[in-house]
Structure formats: structure tokens, C-alpha cells
Amino acid sequence: MPEHTARYRETIWIIGASDGIGAALAREWAARGARLILSARGEAALTQLAGSLGPDHVALPLDVADCASMEAAVARISALGPLDRVVTMAALYDPGRVADLDAEKAAQIIAVNLTGSFHVARLAPRALRPGGQLALCGSVAGYVGLPQGQIYSATKAGVINLAESLRAELAGQVDVRLINPGFVDTRLTRRNSFSMPGLQTPEAAARKIIAGLNSRRFEIHFPRRLTWGLKLLRILPYRASLPLTRRLAH
Ligand SMILES: NC(=O)c1ccc[n+]([C@@H]2O[C@H](COP(=O)([O-])OP(=O)(O)OC[C@H]3O[C@@H](n4cnc5c(N)ncnc54)[C@H](OP(=O)(O)O)[C@@H]3O)[C@@H](O)[C@H]2O)c1
């Protein structure tokens, strides 16, 4: 990587890059002159995407839920040179009522969304340059407990909490950011049977995320008309908010 780095504005590692918002981020950042390291489980999709972006982008398959896989990836990346940003978008989604949850699927969602984010938080700073950026992806689903949203929403509440902790723990060393998207049209949300307010394309979401990461804001959240409403719900006293969320259960 060192002989290549001079040709690029920055080097960015995207985890969860093979599809959806992560892939749109890769395309947008490549168009803006970044060199990408692209990770997810699916090697074929990563290789295809890396090749379509240009000669120097790297496909690095891994499983974010597997500590050994993450350690091996970080060791490989560290040998290539320091990164400017690490962004993790990897997640699984399986909405439903608590009583209907499949225990094995629930454990896998926790392993990828929450434990995976911990692996990234613990290991990725080693690969960053001093002052480099680490962005974790939560969701507006993590703001407040809504019906039909478990176990995904609980993991995203955990990721929000993790990013807040990291922001304090790594202050002055790593520029920690939190991305909380509203609804984006990807394979993940295509499983929703309800109408999704403010649904955006992955490309529009990627542009908003990059603008936010280039600003000084800790939290990047969009679309504002959805996110501010949910933020308001979150700060209401329970006696006001719980009757509102209960209405959504029917
Ligand atoms: N779409 C939305 O409306 C929305 C809203 C709020 C937040 N978000 C968040 O935005 C992020 C991206 O979502 P998306 O909609 O773009 O989903 P997506 O299209 O399903 O993409 C998810 C990515 O994560 C990768 N991934 C899944 N499990 C992995 C694992 N164990 N290790 C490594 N990579 C893994 C997937 O690739 P492989 O399957 O090949 O591993 C894929 O590249 C997620 O964190 C999601 O929670 C999305």
C-alpha cells in the first residue's frame, strides 16, 4: 500500500461493504479519490466491487462476529500502512415480536451487530493513523424501544451506547463517530411489510453519511423529519411516550 497511498486522497476501510449502504459508500468515496479496503463475508461480491472501482482497491473478506477473523484482518491491514478512516456497516436484521424470536437467529444478530461492533472498536484503532476516524453504524431503531423491532433494535441501542463510550475513551486519539440512518432501500429493509417514512436510496444515504463524517458532528442522522420526531419521543417522560409506542403495536 505505501507506494499507492500518494495517489489517493485517503485510505478507508469499510466493513459491510459488499451490499447496500456500505457498497454505495465505497462507490461514492472511490469517485472522490479514496482508496478502499472492502470487507464483508461474501468474497465474490467484494472482489467484483473492488475491481469495478479501479486497480488499487482491496477486497478483504472477514466475519465481523469472529474475533480471530477480525484480528487477522487488522494485522494484514496494519502491515499495509495507516488508515484514515474505518467505517463499519455490517449488520443482520430480522424484525419481529419478542415472543416469536428464533433463539439461534437472535444470537447471530447480537454476535454480528453488537459483538462485531465491539471487535471493530477494540481492534480498528490499531490500524488508524493518529487522529483517524472510526465510525460505527447504529440506527434510529436504537433510539427507543418500538414494537416488532427486537432483537435488532436492542443491538442498535447497544451500538449507540458503545459509540458514546468510545467517543470519551478515545478522545484526542481517534475521531469516533456514530451513524444513525432512517429507512434506506436495501435488502435489509426489503423485508419490512409496512410503509417506511422517508425511505432513501443507498446513494443518497452514502452522500449524507460522507458529508456528516466530513463535518465535526458526532452523530450523523437522517432524514431529519423522522429522526427529530424519534429523538423527541426518546426524551418524553414514559407516561407520555409509552402510550404513543403502544399504539404502534396494533
Ligand atoms: N437499510 C436501512 O434502512 C438501515 C436503517 C438504519 C440503519 N441501517 C444500518 O446500516 C448498515 C448497513 O445496512 P444495509 O441496509 O446496507 O444492509 P445490507 O444491504 O444487508 O448490507 C449489510 C452488509 O453487512 C455485511 N455483513 C453482514 N454480516 C456480516 C458479518 N458477519 N461480517 C462482515 N460483514 C457482514 C453484508 O455482507 P455479507 O452478507 O457478504 O457478509 C453486507 O455487506 C447496518 O448496520 C444497518 O443496521 C440500515
The ligand as a MOL file (V3000), in Angstrom:
LIG
                    3D

  0  0  0     0  0            999 V3000
M  V30 BEGIN CTAB
M  V30 COUNTS 48 52 0 0 0
M  V30 BEGIN ATOM
M  V30 1 N -31.2680 -0.0060 5.4350 0
M  V30 2 C -31.7550 0.7300 6.4170 0
M  V30 3 O -32.8870 1.2420 6.3450 0
M  V30 4 C -30.9600 0.9920 7.6520 0
M  V30 5 C -31.5020 1.8460 8.6290 0
M  V30 6 C -30.7730 2.0910 9.7740 0
M  V30 7 C -29.5270 1.5090 9.9450 0
M  V30 8 N -29.0420 0.6890 8.9850 0 CHG=1
M  V30 9 C -27.7370 0.0990 9.2050 0
M  V30 10 O -26.9080 0.3860 8.0950 0
M  V30 11 C -25.9390 -0.6580 7.9520 0
M  V30 12 C -25.9630 -1.1800 6.5230 0
M  V30 13 O -27.2620 -1.6980 6.2840 0
M  V30 14 P -27.7730 -2.0550 4.8210 0
M  V30 15 O -29.1930 -1.6940 4.7830 0
M  V30 16 O -26.8340 -1.5120 3.8110 0 CHG=-1
M  V30 17 O -27.6880 -3.6600 4.8930 0
M  V30 18 P -27.2310 -4.7490 3.8190 0
M  V30 19 O -27.5330 -4.2740 2.4570 0
M  V30 20 O -27.8350 -6.0220 4.2940 0
M  V30 21 O -25.6390 -4.7900 3.9990 0
M  V30 22 C -25.0750 -5.3120 5.1530 0
M  V30 23 C -23.6020 -5.5790 4.8970 0
M  V30 24 O -23.0610 -6.2030 6.0710 0
M  V30 25 C -22.3240 -7.3540 5.6610 0
M  V30 26 N -22.2980 -8.3320 6.7560 0
M  V30 27 C -23.3450 -8.9950 7.3120 0
M  V30 28 N -22.9090 -9.8480 8.2470 0
M  V30 29 C -21.5550 -9.7140 8.3010 0
M  V30 30 C -20.5440 -10.3310 9.0650 0
M  V30 31 N -20.8100 -11.2870 9.9750 0
M  V30 32 N -19.2530 -9.9360 8.8590 0
M  V30 33 C -18.9630 -8.9880 7.9420 0
M  V30 34 N -19.8810 -8.3630 7.1830 0
M  V30 35 C -21.1690 -8.7360 7.3650 0
M  V30 36 C -23.0570 -7.8620 4.4270 0
M  V30 37 O -22.2650 -8.6640 3.5790 0
M  V30 38 P -22.1600 -10.2660 3.7120 0
M  V30 39 O -23.5590 -10.7840 3.8470 0
M  V30 40 O -21.4620 -10.6870 2.4510 0
M  V30 41 O -21.3240 -10.5300 4.9130 0
M  V30 42 C -23.3460 -6.5280 3.7250 0
M  V30 43 O -22.2010 -6.0970 3.0260 0
M  V30 44 C -26.3130 -1.7120 9.0070 0
M  V30 45 O -25.5210 -1.5090 10.1510 0
M  V30 46 C -27.7610 -1.4070 9.3110 0
M  V30 47 O -28.1350 -1.8350 10.5920 0
M  V30 48 C -29.7080 0.4040 7.8310 0
M  V30 END ATOM
M  V30 BEGIN BOND
M  V30 1 1 1 2
M  V30 2 2 2 3
M  V30 3 1 2 4
M  V30 4 1 4 5
M  V30 5 2 4 48
M  V30 6 2 5 6
M  V30 7 1 6 7
M  V30 8 2 7 8
M  V30 9 1 8 9
M  V30 10 1 8 48
M  V30 11 1 9 10
M  V30 12 1 9 46
M  V30 13 1 10 11
M  V30 14 1 11 12
M  V30 15 1 11 44
M  V30 16 1 12 13
M  V30 17 1 13 14
M  V30 18 2 14 15
M  V30 19 1 14 16
M  V30 20 1 14 17
M  V30 21 1 17 18
M  V30 22 2 18 19
M  V30 23 1 18 20
M  V30 24 1 18 21
M  V30 25 1 21 22
M  V30 26 1 22 23
M  V30 27 1 23 24
M  V30 28 1 23 42
M  V30 29 1 24 25
M  V30 30 1 25 26
M  V30 31 1 25 36
M  V30 32 1 26 27
M  V30 33 1 26 35
M  V30 34 2 27 28
M  V30 35 1 28 29
M  V30 36 1 29 30
M  V30 37 2 29 35
M  V30 38 1 30 31
M  V30 39 2 30 32
M  V30 40 1 32 33
M  V30 41 2 33 34
M  V30 42 1 34 35
M  V30 43 1 36 37
M  V30 44 1 36 42
M  V30 45 1 37 38
M  V30 46 2 38 39
M  V30 47 1 38 40
M  V30 48 1 38 41
M  V30 49 1 42 43
M  V30 50 1 44 45
M  V30 51 1 44 46
M  V30 52 1 46 47
M  V30 END BOND
M  V30 END CTAB
M  END
